[in-house]
C-alpha cells in the first residue's frame, strides 16, 4: 500500500479545492477576487524572498502558508471567471426570436428530443444582436425533431426562460445542475416555433465522432435482434441510453451494476481496471510498461471517440491517460500524487468538475482500486490461477464500491446489498463485452465475422441480464431511504479510512480515531432522529396537472393524491419521495385513509367530501378546503384557514368573501394557466394572499 502522507502536491490540490468551495459557498458576487489573488501572490513573493535570504524554519513555514493561500485565492478568482454569467445585450422580456447552434449530441427519449444550444444572436425591437450563453433545449418527438443533430442551427420564435428553483422540498435542484454546466436558460420548443436554418458544428472532430457512433448504432441493430440485449449493448459500448426502459434501469440499479448503463467515469474506471488486470503480465521492464501504456491509452481514447466524446468520458480518459503517463515517467511515483496532478489539470480546465458526480466517483473508484485492492491481495493471495483471477475481480469490485459507498449514499440514498455477487459476473462479463464490442466496431463491415461477434456479445449480455434479474429479487436486495449530510459523508470516509489503517498498521491511534468518527455519525443521527420525531408539517406538493398533500407527524405520513397523480409513478419519485426520505418517513405505502397508524404514533385527521366534490380536511386545528364547485347555499361564512382552488372552479372574490372566512388562497396545478393568472390578479386586487403552486412551489404549514 502506498505511504499515505500529505505531500506538497496534495496540499497544492487541497488549497485549489478550498478556493473553489469558497467561491460556491460564500463568494458569489464578491467584487475583489482579482485584487485578493494579487495580494496573496505578492505576499507569497515577499515571504519567499525573505525565506531565501534567511532560511529559517519559521520563514519557510510562513512562505509555505502564504503560497497555499495564494493558490486558494487564484483558484477563487479563476472559478469566478469561469462562472461569470453571459449577459444578453437586451432584456430577456424583449426578445422575440433567437438563433442557436446545438453544441451537444442530440438525445432521443421516448417522448422528447433534447440537446444544449449555444446562443448566437437574439432579436428584440426589430433588430438582431450578437449574444452568447447556453440553453437547454427540449422538443416533442416528431419527424423533423428526430432529424436534428449536433451542429444544427435553429431559428426560434419566442424568448429564453430562466430555469425554475426546485418546486418541492428537497427536490433535485435542476437549476443548479444546469448552472454548474454554464447553462443559463432552458426552453421547450413546440412544433411551429422553430426552423432549421443551417449546419455548422462547433467541432469537426466531435461531429465525425457522432457520425461514426450513429453508423455503429445501425450496425448493432442489424446484427442483434433482441431488443433487451440490443439496448444494453448500445448503452454498454456506445453510451446510447435512449431506448432503455424503466424496468431494466431498476434491475441494474438494485444490483449495484448501474455503471454498465452509463459510459461515464466509473464505467471507464472499470474498463481501466480490467485492462490493468489483463495486461499486468506484460508490464515488465521499460519496454513492457511503455507497451502497456500505449495499449491502455489507445483503447480508452478510441472508446471515447466512438462513444461521441462526451464531457464525462473525455474527462475520465484524460484522467487515466495522465495516470498511466505518470507511472511510465516515474516508476516510484506516489499514486496519490499522480491522482492529485490529474485532478489539478482537470480543475484548472473546469473548476466546476469538482461538483460533478461522475468526476467525484471517477477519482474515488480509481483511488479505491489502486489503494485498496493490494490490501485485499495481501489478506489472501491464492496460488491457483483461476481462484486468484476470481479473487482479483472480487477485490476490484469491493475496492471501487467501498471507495464510492459514502458518496453513493449521499447522492442516490440507497445501497445494493448484493453488489459483490452481481459484480462477480458483471465485471468480467462487461469487460469481455467491451472487448467483443470493440472488436465488432472494428470489423462490423466484414461478413460472417460481424455475425459471430454480435452473437457472442448477445449471449454474454443475455447471461448477464438473466443473472441480474435473479439477483434483483433476492431477499433484501437493496437498502434505500438513506439521507446523510455532507458532514456525515466526510465522517463516514474518515471512519472507513481509519478502520483500514488500523487493520493495516495495528496502531491504537487509528482505532481511536475510527471510534470517534463512528461516535460523531451516531450522535448526529440520533440528534436528527430526535428532531424529526417532533416534526409536524402539512405540505401541498407542486405536481404538474395533479394534486397531492403530505401530512407528516414524526416518521408517519398521511398522504392524499388524485387519480392523475397516481397514474404517473414518476410524480411520486421526483416530487414527493425526496421529502419523505429527508423526514425519515418509513410508511411509503400510505396513500389514502382518514387515519394512518405507525407504531405508537397516530395522525389525528378528519376528512369530509361534500356532494359537490369539495373536500374539507381538519389537521392539528387547521381547516383546509379543496374547492372544485361553489356550495349551493351558505348561511354564514365557513371558518377555514386556507382554500385550494381546483379544476378552474368558477368563482369571484366577492363570492369567496361571502362564503369563507379566510383571505389565503392556493391555486394548484389542476387549473389551467390562463385561469391561474387571471385569478391571481383578481384575488390580489381584492386583498387576498395568493400562492401559486406552479410558480411559487410547494405550500407549507409547520407546527
N, C-alpha and C positions, 0 to 999 in steps of 0.2 A: 504493500500500500504506500502511495506517495506520502512524503512527510508533509503534514498539514501545518504550515506556518504562514503568517500574514506577510508575504513578500512585498517588495516595492511595487510590483505590477498590480497585485491585488489591492494595495492601498490606493494606487492611482485610479483603478476602475471604481473602487468604492467611493472615492471623492467625486468622480464624474457622475455616478449614480445619485449621490446626495444632491448635486446641483439640479439634476432632472426632477427629483422628487420635490425639492424646494420650490421649483417653478410651478409644478402642477398642484401643489398643496396650498401655498400662500403667495406665490409670486406673480400670478396673472395680473397684468396691468401695472406692474412695477416699472416706473419710467426711467430708472437709472441703472439698468442692467449692464450696459456698456461701461459706464463710469465705475461701477463696482468691480467689474472684471479688470479694468485698467489699474485701479487702486491696488488690488491684491497682487497683480502681476508686478507692479512697481515695488510693492513691499517685499515680495519674494526676491526680486533682483537685489534690493539693498541688503537684505539679511543674508543672501547667498554670498554677496561680495564681502560682507563682514566676516562670515564663516570662513571664507577663503583667506582673508587677511589674518584672522585669529582663529585657527582651527580648534576651538574648544568644543566640548561635547554639548554644552548648553547653546552655543551659537548654531551648531549643526541641527540641533533639535528645533530651535526656533525657525531656522530656514526651512526645515522639512515641513513643519506645521503650516508655515506661510505658503509653501508650494502646494500642499494639498488644498488649502483654502483657495488658492488661485485657480487650481483645476476645477473646483466646485463652482467658482464664480464664472469661469469661462463656459463651463457646461450650462449653467443657468442662462447666460447670455445667448449661447447657441440654441438652446431649446426655445427661448423666447423668439428668436428669429425664425426658427422652423415652424412655430405655431402662430406666426403673425397672420391674422385673417386677411383674405383677399377682399379688398374694398371695391365695390362696384362704383362706376362713375356716376350713377344716378340712383335715386332712392328705389328700393325694392318695389314699392307700390306703383311706381310709374312705368315699370317695364311691361311692354305689351307683347314682345317677341324676343327670342334669343337663339343663338346658334351654338351648338355643342358638337364635340367630337368624342366618340367613345374611346376612352383610354384604358379600358379593361375588357377582358373577354366577356362575351355575352352569354349569360346563363339562361337556359330554357327550363323553367319549372313547369309543373303540371298545369298551372293556371296563369302564369305570368312570365314575362321576359325582363331581365334586369341587367344593368351594367352601370358603369361610372362614366359620366361625361365631363370633359374639360370645356368650360365655358370660354368661347372665343369672342363673342360680341353680344351686346344687348341693344334693344330698340326701345326708345322712350321719346314721347312727344314728336314722333315722326322722324327721328334721327337715329342713326346707328353709332354705337360707341364700342371701342375695344374694351374687353373685360377679361378677367381671369378668375380662377376658382374651380372647384369640383362640385358636381351634383350627382347624387344617387338617383338613377332613372329606373322607373318601373312601368311596364306596359302590359296590357292584357294580351293573351295569346291570340295571334291571328297570322294569316299567311305572310303579310307584309312585315309584322314584328318578328316572326321567326327567321326571316331572311337577313336581319340585321347582323352585323359583325364588328369586330374590333376595327377601329379606324373610320367607322361610318360617321358621316357628318349629317346632322339633322337641323332643320329649321323648325322651331317650336313656337306655337302661338300660346301665349299665357305668361305668367310670371313665375319666378323661382319661389320656393317655400322653405322656410326655416324648420328643421326637424323639431318635433314637439318633445317636451320633457316627459318622463315616464308618467303615464296616466294613473297607475295604481301603485300602492306602497310596495317597495322592494322589487318592483318590476325591472326588467333589464333596461338599462339606460342606452337606448339606441342612438340618441343624440350624442352622447359622449363617445360611443363606439365610432360613429362617423367622424367626429371631431379629431380623434386620435389618428385617423387616416387623412386628415386635412380636407374632409368633405364637409362643406358648409351648408348645402341645401339638398333637398330631395323633391322629386316631382313624380306625379302619376299621370302618364300621358294616355288619354283615351284616343280611340280612333278618330281621325279627322283633325287632331290638334298638332300633328307633326308631319313632316315631309322629309324624305331622304334627298339630300342635295349634292352629295359627293362622297368621295372616299379618300382619306389621307391619313394613313396610320402613323401614330407618333413614333413608332419604332418598327423598322422593316424586319428586324430580327424577330421581334415578338409576333409580328404578323405572319411571318413564314412559319414560326413555331406553331401557331394556332391552326394554320392551314394543314400542316403535317398531322397535327392531332386530329383534326376533322377527318382527314383521309384514313387515319388509323381507326377511328371510330367506325367508319363504314366497313373497314376490313374485319373488325371484330364482329360486327353484326352479321356479316356474310358467312362467318365460319362457326359462330356459337349460336345454336338455335334456341336454347332455353333462356327465357327472359331473366330468371333469377341469377344464373351464373353469368349471363352477359352483363347485367348491371353491376355485379360485384367485380367482374374483370375490368370494366371501364373505370370504376372507382379506384380499384387497386393499382392498375397500370397507368391510366391516363389522368386520374383525378377528376373524372366526369361523374357527378352525382345527380344529374338531372332526373333520372328515371328511378332512383331508389325510393322504395315505398317505406311507410312508417314502421311496418312490422319488421322489415329487415334491419332498419336502423336500431330499433328497440332491442332486437336479439343481440346485435353486436355491442350495444352499449351495456346491456345487462351482464355480458360475459367478459367485459374488460378488453375487448378487441376492437374498439371503435377506431383505433388508429388505422385499421385496414381500410376503412371507408373514406379516409381523408389524406390526400397527398400533402402532408404538412411536415412540421418539424419532427414530431415523434415518428412519423412514417419513414422519413428519410433517415432518422436516427436508427430505426430497426434495420433498415437496409444496410446502413453503415456498419452496425454491429455484426450483422450476418456476414458482410464482406470481410471484416476483420477476422471473424472466426474461421471462414473457409480459406482465407489467404495467409493465415498465420504461419503455416509451414514454409511459405516462400520468403518470409521476411527475415532472411539470414544474410548478414553481410550488407555492405553498402549497396551493391547492385540489386540484391533481393529487396531491400527496403525501398529503393527507388522504383523498382518494378511494381511493388505493391502500391506505392503512392500514385503512380501513373494509372494503374488499373482502377483504383478506387475513385480518383478524381475524374477519370474518363467516364466511368459508369454513372456517377451521380450527376455529372453535368449533362451527359446525354439524356439521362432520365428527366432532368429539369427542362431540357429543350422539348422533348416530346410531350411533356405534360403542360405545355403552354407558358412556361416561365413565369408562373405566378410569384407574387412577392414572398409568400411563405416558403415556397420551395427554393427560390433563389437565395433567400436568407439562410436556409438550412444547408444547402450545398456549399455556400461560401464558408459557413462555419466549419464544416467537416473538411473542406479543402485546406483551409488555413491550419486546422488542427493537424492534418497529416503532413503539411509542409513543415510545421514546427517540429514534428517528430523526425523528419528527414534531415533538417538542418542542424538540429541539436539533439543528439541521441539521448542525453540525460536530462532533457528539459522537463520541468515540472508540468504535469498535466493541468494543474490548476492555473499555472502561469499561462500556458498555451490557451486555455479557455478564456482567461481574462483578456489576453491580447485580441482574441477573436471578438469577444463582447465589445471591447473598446472600439475596434474597427467598425462594427455594425452600428454601435450607438453614435459614433461620430457621423456616420452617414444619415441615420434617422433616430434621434433620441426617443421618439415615441414607441420604438420597438420594445422598450422596457415594459410597456403595459400590454403588449400583445401576448395573448395566452400561448400561441404557438412558439413565440420566441422564448418564453419562460420555460415551457415544457421541453423544448429542444435542448436547452442547456442543462436542465435538470436531468433529463433522460441520459444524455451523454455523460454527464458527471457521475450519475449513478452507475452506468455501465463500466466506466474506466476506473472508478474508485472502489466500488463495492463488489463487482464480480470477482476480482482477485481474492478478496476476503473469503468468499464462498468456496473458491477453489482451494484455499488454504485449509478450510474446515474439512473438506473431503476431496481427495484427488484420486479418483478410481483409476486403476491401471487398464481395465478393459476398454478398448477404443470406443465401442458403441455406447457403453454406460457413461463414459466420460463425455461423449458428444451430447447425450441427452442431458447430463448434469450441467454442462456449459450453457445449453439453450435455456434450461430452467433458471440458471444463475443470471443470465441476461434479462430474462423476463422479470424476475423478482427484483433485481437491482434497479431496473428502469421504473417498475411500479412503486418501489419503496421511495425512490427519489422524487417521484411526482405525486405521491399519495396525499400529503397535506394540501398541495395546490389543487388537486382534483376535488378534494372535499370542499375547498373554498369556492371553486368555480361551479362545480357540477353537482354538489350536495349528495353524492352517492358513492358507494364503494362496492364493486363487483367481488363477491366473496371467492368465487372460483376462477379468478383471473389466471392463477398459476396453472390450473388444469387446462383452461381454454388456450392459454398461450403456449403450452407444451406442444400443441398441434398447430396453433395459428402462426407462431413464429417460423417454424420450418416450412409450413405449407405456403405462407405468404412470401417467404424468402424464395422458395423454389418457384412459386408462381411468378414472382418478379423476374427471375432469370428466364423462365419459359416465355413470359410475356415480352421481355426484351428480345429474345430470340425470334418470337413471332413478328415483332415490329421490324426486325432486320430482314426477315425472309418471307413476309406476308405475300410477296409477289411471286414466290416460287411454288408452282402447282405441286400438290402432293405433300411437300414438307409443311406448307402452311396448314393443311388439314390435320396432320399428325400433331403439330404443336398446339393447335387450337383444341383438339380432343384431349390432350394431356392437361392443358390448362383447365378445361371444362371439368374434367374428372377430379382434379385437385380441389377446385372450388366447390364441387358438389359434396365431396367428403367433408370439407371444412364447414360448409353451411349446415349439413345434417348434424355434425358433431356439436356446433354452437347452438343449434335449435334444441338439441338434447340437454346441453348444459344449462341453457336458459331456464329450464323448468325443474332443475334440481332444487331441493328444499333450501329456502333462504338464499337464493342465488344472488340477490342484491340487497344491500342495506342503503336506504335513502332517507332523505329528510335532514341531512346534516347541515347545520348552519354555523359556521365558525367565523370569528372576526379576523382581521389581518394580524392583530397581536397574537391570537391563539394559533394562527398559521405559523408565524415565526417561532413561537414557543414549541410547537409540535416538531418543526425542523430541528430546533436545538435539542429537544429530547431525543429524537432519533439519532442525531449526530453524537451526542454524549453517550448514549447507550452503546452505539457501535464502538466508540473509542474505548469505553470501559471493557467491552468484550475483547478488544484487540490488545490493549496495554495493561489491563487488570489494575488500574490505579483508582484508589478510592475517591479521588477528587472528581473524576468523571462520573462515577456513580452518584455522588452527592449532587452534582450539577443536574444530572438527569432527573433525580428525585425532585429538585427544586422546580424544574420545568413542568414536571407532572403535577406538582402541587399548585403551580400557577394555573395550569389548564383546569384542574379540578375545582379550584377556588372560583375562577371566573365563570365556569359553567354552573356551579351551584348558586352563585350570586345572580346570574342571569335567569336561572330557573325560578328563584325566589321572586325576582321582579316580574317575570311572566305570569306567575300564579296570581298576581294582583291585577292582571290586565282585564279591563272591561271596555270593549270597543264595539262600535257599530260602524261598518264600512259599506257604503254604496259603491260598488265597483264600476269603473268605466269600461264597458264592453260594447263593441260595435253591434248595433241593432238588437241588443239584448238587455235584460235586467237581471242583476244579481246582487245579493246582500249577504254579508257575513256578520254574525253577532257572536263575539268572542268573549268568553269568560274563562280566564286561566288558560288551560290547554284544551278546553272544549269549544266547539263551534256549533252554531245553528245556522245552516246555510239554505238560502232560498234563491231559486233561479227559475226563469221562464223556459218554455219549450225551445225557443230559439237558442238559448244558451246551451241547453242540454244536447242539441243536435250537432254542436261543434265541440268535440272534446278538447281541441286546442285552446278554446276560450278559457277553460279552467287551468290548463298547463301554463299559459303565458300570463294570464291576468290575475289569477287567484292563488295558485299554488305557491309562488314565491312568498306571498304574505303569510300563508299558513305555516310554511316552513320556518319563517323568521319568528313566528309566535310559538313555535314548537307544538303545533296542533297535531294530534295523533289520529283523531277520528275523521279521516279523509273520506269516509263513506257517508257522512251526514249530509244528505241532500235536502230532505224535507221533513216536516214534522213539527207540531206545536211545542213539543218538549224533546230534548235530547239529553240523555244522562250518560256521563262517562265517569266511572268511579264514584267518588263522593261528591262530585261537582254536578250541579244541575242548572240548566238555563231556565230562568223564570220568564216565559214568553207567553203572551196571549195574542191570538190572531183571530180575525173575523173577516170573511169575504161577503160583501153585500150583493144584492140582486143585480146591481149594475156592473159587477165585476171589479169593484174597488176593493182594496184590502187595507185594513187597519191593523197596525202592529203596536203593541204596548210592550216596552222593554225597559226595565230599570226606571220606571216612572216617565219614560219618554214615549210620546204617542206620534206615530208616523202614519201618513195616509198616502197610499198609491192611488192616484185618481185617473181613471180611464173615462168615466162619464159623470156628469154632474148629478147629484142626488135630485130626486123629483121635488121634494118638499122638505124644508128645514125650518123648524120653529125658531131656533136661535143658533148663533154661530157655534160650531163644534170646537171643542178645545183640543187642538193638535199642536205639536211642536214644529212640524215641517210637512210640506206637501210635495210629493213627487208626481209631476205631470207626465203622463204616458200616452203613447199612441195618438198624438195630435188631438188631444181632448179639446172639444170646443168649450171655451170659457172666456171670460173677460175679467180684468182686475176688480171691477165692481161686484161681479158675481162671487168671486172668491172672498172678497171682504164681507159680503153679506152671509156667507155660509161657514167660513172658517176663521178662527181667531189669529192664526199665525201670519207673520209677514216674511216667512222664509219659504222659498220655492226652489225645488231642484228639478231640472229637466234632464231626464235620462235619454239614452240613445235609441229608444224605441220610437222617438219622434223624428220627423223629417227635419232636415237642416233649415229649410225655409221657415218652418214653424218655430223652431228654436230661436232663430234670430229675431223674428217678429215678436214672439212672446217675451223675449229678454228685454227688448226696448219698451214694450208696453208695461211690463211689470216694474221695471226700474223707474219709469216715469211716475208710476203710482205709489212709489215708496217701498217696494218690496226689495229684499235681498235675494238675488238670483244666483244660483250655482249651476253651471252647465257641465255635466259630466264629460262631454267630449272635449271641451276646451280647457276646463279648469281641473280635470282629473277627478279622482275618487273623492267622495264626501265622507267626513268622519264625525262621529261623536265619541269622545273619550271621557271616561269617568275615572 
